[in-house]
Amino acid sequence: MMKYYVIKKKNKNKKLGKFNFENEGYVFKPNIKNNDLIEISSLTILNPEITNSILIKKCDKTFRSIAAMILKILKSEDTTTGDAMIALSELTKEKNVLQRKYKEYIKKEEREKYLKRIEILEAELKEKIIILNLHERQIYSEEMEKGHSR
């Protein structure tokens, strides 16, 4: 049996009453910046399809942002190892969120799709880090040779 809930405004301050649900769902804090709307401190979604849809959009936005940063690092000649390491840590953080926090909320196929994309970017980034390390060591050794010849 499907249960429906109605939310009503209690007063002019736009405060809502709390509902106790037997099931636990995904809780998130919506980021709504409109003064005409009711302020929501947190929202619990019980429907797995809706939760999956919302988290896929959230993951997609985050993934696109990280991918853009990584592609910029991979194409740039001015990139340092530090920049690449920061990008790698962001990628690892997103991977952990997918594997741990969203595991029970996102469908397995969707989660695996994102994890596969992350692994590809991770491999490219690690290769770039190795190349940057070799290049930085070469520059360092050349500077050391110039310093000893004086």
MDAnalysis code that builds the backbone (N, CA, C; Angstrom):
import MDAnalysis as mda
import numpy as np

u = mda.Universe.empty(450, n_residues=150, atom_resindex=np.repeat(np.arange(150), 3), trajectory=True)
u.add_TopologyAttr("name", ["N", "CA", "C"] * 150)
u.add_TopologyAttr("resid", np.arange(1, 151))
u.add_TopologyAttr("resname", ["MET", "MET", "LYS", "TYR", "TYR", "VAL", "ILE", "LYS", "LYS", "LYS", "ASN", "LYS", "ASN", "LYS", "LYS", "LEU", "GLY", "LYS", "PHE", "ASN", "PHE", "GLU", "ASN", "GLU", "GLY", "TYR", "VAL", "PHE", "LYS", "PRO", "ASN", "ILE", "LYS", "ASN", "ASN", "ASP", "LEU", "ILE", "GLU", "ILE", "SER", "SER", "LEU", "THR", "ILE", "LEU", "ASN", "PRO", "GLU", "ILE", "THR", "ASN", "SER", "ILE", "LEU", "ILE", "LYS", "LYS", "CYS", "ASP", "LYS", "THR", "PHE", "ARG", "SER", "ILE", "ALA", "ALA", "MET", "ILE", "LEU", "LYS", "ILE", "LEU", "LYS", "SER", "GLU", "ASP", "THR", "THR", "THR", "GLY", "ASP", "ALA", "MET", "ILE", "ALA", "LEU", "SER", "GLU", "LEU", "THR", "LYS", "GLU", "LYS", "ASN", "VAL", "LEU", "GLN", "ARG", "LYS", "TYR", "LYS", "GLU", "TYR", "ILE", "LYS", "LYS", "GLU", "GLU", "ARG", "GLU", "LYS", "TYR", "LEU", "LYS", "ARG", "ILE", "GLU", "ILE", "LEU", "GLU", "ALA", "GLU", "LEU", "LYS", "GLU", "LYS", "ILE", "ILE", "ILE", "LEU", "ASN", "LEU", "HIS", "GLU", "ARG", "GLN", "ILE", "TYR", "SER", "GLU", "GLU", "MET", "GLU", "LYS", "GLY", "HIS", "SER", "ARG"])
u.atoms.positions = np.array([
    [0.838, -1.176, 0.000],
    [0.000, 0.000, 0.000],
    [0.886, 1.244, 0.000],
    [0.653, 2.136, -0.918],
    [1.444, 3.358, -1.052],
    [0.930, 4.399, -0.069],
    [1.840, 5.036, 0.661],
    [1.456, 6.062, 1.617],
    [1.812, 7.422, 1.042],
    [0.920, 8.363, 1.191],
    [1.159, 9.721, 0.732],
    [1.121, 10.643, 1.935],
    [1.936, 11.677, 1.890],
    [1.999, 12.625, 2.978],
    [1.751, 14.019, 2.436],
    [1.027, 14.799, 3.195],
    [0.744, 16.174, 2.820],
    [1.469, 17.079, 3.799],
    [2.166, 18.051, 3.274],
    [2.867, 19.011, 4.122],
    [2.071, 20.313, 4.080],
    [1.732, 20.818, 5.246],
    [0.983, 22.067, 5.325],
    [1.797, 23.095, 6.091],
    [1.616, 24.344, 5.721],
    [2.266, 25.432, 6.433],
    [1.589, 25.605, 7.785],
    [2.414, 25.744, 8.847],
    [1.846, 25.921, 10.183],
    [1.582, 27.395, 10.498],
    [2.468, 28.256, 10.025],
    [2.310, 29.669, 10.359],
    [2.931, 30.548, 9.276],
    [2.949, 31.826, 9.511],
    [3.486, 32.761, 8.518],
    [5.007, 32.677, 8.412],
    [5.666, 32.108, 9.399],
    [7.122, 31.965, 9.363],
    [7.557, 30.808, 8.477],
    [6.605, 30.125, 7.919],
    [6.867, 29.024, 6.995],
    [7.598, 27.856, 7.652],
    [7.278, 27.534, 8.899],
    [7.880, 26.385, 9.564],
    [6.964, 25.189, 9.371],
    [7.567, 24.052, 9.203],
    [6.788, 22.836, 8.974],
    [6.924, 21.888, 10.147],
    [5.942, 21.057, 10.292],
    [5.998, 20.036, 11.329],
    [6.900, 18.900, 10.897],
    [7.289, 18.076, 11.823],
    [8.150, 16.931, 11.525],
    [7.298, 15.678, 11.419],
    [7.712, 14.789, 10.535],
    [7.031, 13.521, 10.360],
    [7.996, 12.410, 10.743],
    [7.508, 11.409, 11.404],
    [8.338, 10.256, 11.724],
    [7.977, 9.126, 10.776],
    [8.986, 8.611, 10.065],
    [8.767, 7.530, 9.126],
    [9.380, 6.256, 9.687],
    [8.763, 5.148, 9.368],
    [9.314, 3.872, 9.802],
    [10.555, 3.519, 8.990],
    [10.531, 3.827, 7.707],
    [11.661, 3.510, 6.826],
    [12.682, 4.636, 6.863],
    [13.899, 4.288, 6.645],
    [14.931, 5.306, 6.526],
    [15.234, 5.495, 5.062],
    [15.394, 6.722, 4.660],
    [15.700, 7.038, 3.277],
    [16.974, 7.846, 3.202],
    [17.205, 8.397, 2.042],
    [18.380, 9.235, 1.843],
    [18.061, 10.647, 2.321],
    [18.894, 11.192, 3.200],
    [18.695, 12.525, 3.755],
    [19.690, 13.476, 3.101],
    [19.190, 14.598, 2.598],
    [20.095, 15.604, 2.069],
    [19.571, 16.993, 2.400],
    [20.446, 17.969, 2.250],
    [20.103, 19.359, 2.538],
    [20.033, 20.114, 1.216],
    [18.830, 20.446, 0.778],
    [18.702, 21.157, -0.496],
    [19.292, 22.557, -0.404],
    [19.891, 22.995, -1.480],
    [20.515, 24.312, -1.538],
    [19.619, 25.226, -2.367],
    [18.581, 25.736, -1.732],
    [17.618, 26.590, -2.419],
    [17.828, 28.025, -1.950],
    [18.108, 28.908, -2.895],
    [18.399, 30.307, -2.571],
    [17.284, 31.224, -3.060],
    [16.071, 30.955, -2.663],
    [14.951, 31.787, -3.074],
    [14.157, 32.157, -1.830],
    [14.014, 33.453, -1.583],
    [13.320, 33.913, -0.374],
    [11.821, 33.658, -0.410],
    [11.267, 33.438, -1.590],
    [9.826, 33.211, -1.713],
    [9.438, 31.774, -1.366],
    [10.408, 30.892, -1.275],
    [10.118, 29.485, -1.014],
    [10.309, 29.153, 0.463],
    [9.770, 28.055, 0.860],
    [9.911, 27.583, 2.232],
    [11.347, 27.108, 2.447],
    [11.933, 27.498, 3.567],
    [13.299, 27.074, 3.879],
    [13.262, 25.633, 4.383],
    [14.079, 24.799, 3.770],
    [14.126, 23.384, 4.139],
    [15.512, 23.087, 4.695],
    [15.564, 22.614, 5.936],
    [16.867, 22.312, 6.532],
    [17.356, 20.941, 6.086],
    [16.458, 19.985, 5.946],
    [16.839, 18.684, 5.418],
    [15.606, 18.014, 4.829],
    [15.868, 17.091, 3.921],
    [14.793, 16.404, 3.230],
    [15.147, 14.924, 3.167],
    [14.197, 14.077, 3.536],
    [14.401, 12.631, 3.478],
    [13.568, 12.075, 2.338],
    [14.229, 11.375, 1.435],
    [13.529, 10.777, 0.302],
    [13.479, 9.275, 0.526],
    [12.273, 8.747, 0.506],
    [12.082, 7.328, 0.752],
    [11.998, 6.512, -0.532],
    [11.568, 7.121, -1.615],
    [11.402, 6.426, -2.884],
    [12.776, 6.173, -3.516],
    [13.169, 4.908, -3.718],
    [14.491, 4.595, -4.266],
    [14.713, 5.143, -5.679],
    [13.667, 5.199, -6.489],
    [13.812, 5.723, -7.859],
    [14.130, 7.209, -7.846],
    [13.460, 7.944, -6.993],
    [13.708, 9.382, -6.888],
    [15.105, 9.623, -6.323],
    [15.458, 8.869, -5.300],
    [16.795, 8.990, -4.704],
    [17.863, 8.709, -5.739],
    [17.703, 7.641, -6.499],
    [18.655, 7.278, -7.546],
    [18.785, 8.417, -8.555],
    [17.675, 8.960, -8.974],
    [17.673, 10.037, -9.965],
    [18.395, 11.285, -9.458],
    [18.106, 11.678, -8.228],
    [18.736, 12.865, -7.647],
    [20.241, 12.659, -7.493],
    [20.646, 11.491, -6.995],
    [22.075, 11.240, -6.778],
    [22.831, 11.090, -8.091],
    [22.182, 10.564, -9.125],
    [22.833, 10.462, -10.436],
    [23.121, 11.864, -10.968],
    [22.152, 12.770, -10.825],
    [22.375, 14.154, -11.268],
    [23.503, 14.799, -10.472],
    [23.522, 14.549, -9.175],
    [24.569, 15.107, -8.314],
    [25.940, 14.538, -8.704],
    [26.008, 13.228, -8.910],
    [27.265, 12.584, -9.302],
    [27.727, 13.071, -10.668],
    [26.781, 13.230, -11.577],
    [27.117, 13.683, -12.921],
    [27.726, 15.085, -12.883],
    [27.125, 15.962, -12.098],
    [27.639, 17.330, -11.965],
    [29.051, 17.319, -11.371],
    [29.235, 16.553, -10.311],
    [30.549, 16.467, -9.662],
    [31.574, 15.841, -10.599],
    [31.176, 14.774, -11.289],
    [32.095, 14.087, -12.193],
    [32.526, 15.005, -13.332],
    [31.591, 15.751, -13.899],
    [31.930, 16.677, -14.992],
    [32.915, 17.739, -14.523],
    [32.711, 18.228, -13.322],
    [33.612, 19.235, -12.757],
    [35.023, 18.667, -12.566],
    [35.104, 17.484, -11.987],
    [36.410, 16.847, -11.766],
    [37.055, 16.484, -13.099],
    [36.282, 15.978, -14.040],
    [36.814, 15.598, -15.346],
    [37.366, 16.810, -16.081],
    [36.677, 17.945, -15.997],
    [37.160, 19.171, -16.638],
    [38.491, 19.603, -16.033],
    [38.593, 19.515, -14.704],
    [39.832, 19.881, -14.024],
    [40.968, 18.951, -14.451],
    [40.678, 17.657, -14.533],
    [41.704, 16.681, -14.901],
    [42.133, 16.860, -16.349],
    [41.198, 17.080, -17.236],
    [41.543, 17.295, -18.649],
    [42.400, 18.538, -18.819],
    [42.111, 19.568, -18.052],
    [42.935, 20.782, -18.086],
    [44.364, 20.462, -17.633],
    [44.479, 19.656, -16.599],
    [45.796, 19.262, -16.086],
    [46.536, 18.403, -17.110],
    [45.825, 17.476, -17.741],
    [46.459, 16.580, -18.706],
    [46.953, 17.329, -19.946],
    [46.238, 18.377, -20.344],
    [46.600, 19.114, -21.556],
    [47.614, 20.226, -21.304],
    [47.661, 20.735, -20.094],
    [48.519, 21.874, -19.780],
    [49.987, 21.457, -19.655],
    [50.852, 22.317, -20.149],
    [52.290, 22.069, -20.014],
    [52.848, 22.723, -18.748],
    [52.062, 23.591, -18.127],
    [52.495, 24.286, -16.914],
    [52.057, 23.571, -15.641],
    [51.501, 22.400, -15.779],
    [50.997, 21.649, -14.630],
    [52.144, 21.140, -13.767],
    [51.927, 21.188, -12.452],
    [52.919, 20.641, -11.531],
    [52.401, 19.314, -10.975],
    [53.293, 18.599, -10.336],
    [52.901, 17.347, -9.702],
    [51.868, 17.608, -8.615],
    [52.009, 18.722, -7.912],
    [51.064, 19.085, -6.857],
    [49.651, 19.251, -7.391],
    [49.518, 19.913, -8.550],
    [48.195, 20.083, -9.166],
    [47.578, 18.725, -9.486],
    [48.376, 17.858, -10.046],
    [47.891, 16.527, -10.421],
    [47.530, 15.711, -9.183],
    [48.294, 15.867, -8.116],
    [48.002, 15.130, -6.878],
    [46.696, 15.620, -6.245],
    [46.428, 16.921, -6.315],
    [45.173, 17.466, -5.787],
    [43.998, 16.895, -6.577],
    [44.122, 16.861, -7.902],
    [43.070, 16.308, -8.753],
    [42.861, 14.822, -8.447],
    [43.960, 14.102, -8.230],
    [43.858, 12.673, -7.908],
    [43.142, 12.468, -6.573],
    [43.408, 13.336, -5.603],
    [42.729, 13.199, -4.307],
    [41.233, 13.502, -4.447],
    [40.867, 14.462, -5.283],
    [39.446, 14.749, -5.535],
    [38.762, 13.555, -6.199],
    [39.465, 12.946, -7.126],
    [38.932, 11.778, -7.825],
    [38.754, 10.609, -6.857],
    [39.718, 10.412, -5.987],
    [39.648, 9.347, -4.981],
    [38.500, 9.600, -4.010],
    [38.312, 10.861, -3.642],
    [37.216, 11.223, -2.745],
    [35.873, 10.880, -3.388],
    [35.699, 11.228, -4.657],
    [34.447, 10.929, -5.354],
    [34.244, 9.418, -5.483],
    [35.318, 8.701, -5.719],
    [35.247, 7.239, -5.812],
    [34.774, 6.640, -4.490],
    [35.307, 7.132, -3.382],
    [34.906, 6.645, -2.064],
    [33.452, 6.965, -1.754],
    [32.991, 8.146, -2.161],
    [31.589, 8.516, -1.947],
    [30.688, 7.542, -2.696],
    [31.040, 7.239, -3.942],
    [30.237, 6.304, -4.737],
    [30.230, 4.906, -4.125],
    [31.383, 4.455, -3.656],
    [31.498, 3.096, -3.141],
    [30.914, 2.931, -1.745],
    [30.931, 3.979, -0.949],
    [30.492, 3.838, 0.436],
    [29.173, 4.546, 0.723],
    [29.128, 5.848, 0.496],
    [27.966, 6.633, 0.891],
    [26.740, 6.358, 0.021],
    [26.950, 6.256, -1.297],
    [25.828, 6.099, -2.217],
    [25.569, 4.654, -2.612],
    [26.283, 3.730, -2.044],
    [26.181, 2.330, -2.451],
    [24.752, 1.799, -2.408],
    [24.032, 2.098, -1.368],
    [22.681, 1.550, -1.248],
    [21.618, 2.410, -1.919],
    [22.002, 3.576, -2.422],
    [21.027, 4.477, -3.023],
    [21.078, 4.535, -4.549],
    [22.256, 4.300, -5.132],
    [22.390, 4.340, -6.593],
    [22.411, 2.911, -7.121],
    [21.723, 2.714, -8.226],
    [21.688, 1.383, -8.832],
    [23.089, 0.932, -9.188],
    [23.313, -0.365, -9.091],
    [24.634, -0.957, -9.292],
    [25.210, -0.613, -10.662],
    [24.378, -0.679, -11.718],
    [24.867, -0.400, -13.077],
    [25.361, 1.037, -13.191],
    [24.602, 1.963, -12.624],
    [24.981, 3.378, -12.672],
    [26.271, 3.616, -11.889],
    [26.359, 3.020, -10.716],
    [27.547, 3.182, -9.884],
    [28.776, 2.628, -10.587],
    [28.644, 1.457, -11.201],
    [29.770, 0.852, -11.915],
    [30.188, 1.683, -13.125],
    [29.228, 2.313, -13.781],
    [29.533, 3.190, -14.922],
    [30.430, 4.346, -14.475],
    [30.065, 4.987, -13.374],
    [30.874, 6.087, -12.850],
    [32.229, 5.604, -12.355],
    [32.247, 4.449, -11.695],
    [33.521, 3.920, -11.191],
    [34.468, 3.587, -12.337],
    [33.935, 3.078, -13.447],
    [34.769, 2.773, -14.609],
    [35.356, 4.058, -15.192],
    [34.542, 5.099, -15.282],
    [35.032, 6.399, -15.774],
    [36.110, 6.952, -14.856],
    [35.885, 6.814, -13.557],
    [36.861, 7.301, -12.582],
    [38.176, 6.544, -12.724],
    [38.106, 5.228, -12.920],
    [39.324, 4.430, -13.083],
    [40.116, 4.864, -14.313],
    [39.426, 5.195, -15.400],
    [40.102, 5.651, -16.619],
    [40.813, 6.973, -16.353],
    [40.111, 7.922, -15.742],
    [40.737, 9.216, -15.425],
    [41.873, 9.051, -14.425],
    [41.695, 8.138, -13.486],
    [42.720, 7.875, -12.475],
    [43.998, 7.350, -13.136],
    [43.855, 6.438, -14.078],
    [45.016, 5.883, -14.787],
    [45.734, 6.971, -15.582],
    [44.973, 7.809, -16.285],
    [45.571, 8.905, -17.065],
    [46.303, 9.880, -16.144],
    [45.692, 10.182, -15.020],
    [46.279, 11.125, -14.076],
    [47.547, 10.564, -13.441],
    [47.531, 9.280, -13.101],
    [48.728, 8.659, -12.522],
    [49.871, 8.648, -13.529],
    [49.549, 8.403, -14.794],
    [50.569, 8.439, -15.850],
    [51.162, 9.846, -15.966],
    [50.304, 10.857, -15.906],
    [50.762, 12.255, -15.971],
    [51.652, 12.580, -14.772],
    [51.297, 12.071, -13.597],
    [52.107, 12.312, -12.395],
    [53.494, 11.706, -12.553],
    [53.563, 10.508, -13.106],
    [54.867, 9.857, -13.332],
    [55.704, 10.690, -14.296],
    [55.093, 11.142, -15.379],
    [55.811, 11.963, -16.364],
    [56.280, 13.267, -15.730],
    [55.420, 13.902, -14.948],
    [55.801, 15.148, -14.280],
    [56.930, 14.927, -13.284],
    [56.887, 13.825, -12.540],
    [57.962, 13.516, -11.593],
    [59.294, 13.339, -12.315],
    [59.274, 12.596, -13.423],
    [60.498, 12.400, -14.194],
    [61.026, 13.722, -14.725],
    [60.133, 14.553, -15.221],
    [60.524, 15.854, -15.768],
    [61.101, 16.757, -14.678],
    [60.450, 16.774, -13.511],
    [60.943, 17.597, -12.412],
    [62.294, 17.101, -11.898],
    [62.497, 15.784, -11.875],
    [63.797, 15.242, -11.463],
    [64.878, 15.602, -12.467],
    [64.532, 15.559, -13.754],
    [65.496, 15.908, -14.800],
    [65.907, 17.377, -14.672],
    [64.940, 18.247, -14.444],
    [65.245, 19.670, -14.267],
    [66.109, 19.876, -13.032],
    [65.810, 19.182, -11.953],
    [66.571, 19.298, -10.723],
    [68.017, 18.837, -10.929],
    [68.184, 17.696, -11.625],
    [69.548, 17.193, -11.841],
    [70.336, 18.122, -12.769],
    [69.671, 18.725, -13.748],
    [70.358, 19.686, -14.627],
    [70.795, 20.915, -13.847],
    [69.963, 21.384, -12.931],
    [70.316, 22.538, -12.101],
    [71.482, 22.194, -11.174],
    [71.492, 20.984, -10.666],
    [72.572, 20.567, -9.778],
    [73.892, 20.490, -10.550],
    [73.859, 19.996, -11.785],
    [75.070, 19.934, -12.593],
    [75.596, 21.335, -12.913],
    [74.697, 22.260, -13.209],
    [75.115, 23.639, -13.484],
    [75.711, 24.268, -12.234],
    [75.164, 23.963, -11.098],
    [75.658, 24.510, -9.841],
    [77.038, 24.001, -9.478],
    [77.337, 22.733, -9.784],
    [78.649, 22.149, -9.473],
    [79.721, 22.596, -10.448],
    [79.360, 22.984, -11.638],
    [80.377, 23.344, -12.629],
    [80.946, 24.736, -12.388],
    [80.321, 25.542, -11.540],
    [80.795, 26.900, -11.281],
    [81.872, 26.874, -10.314],
])
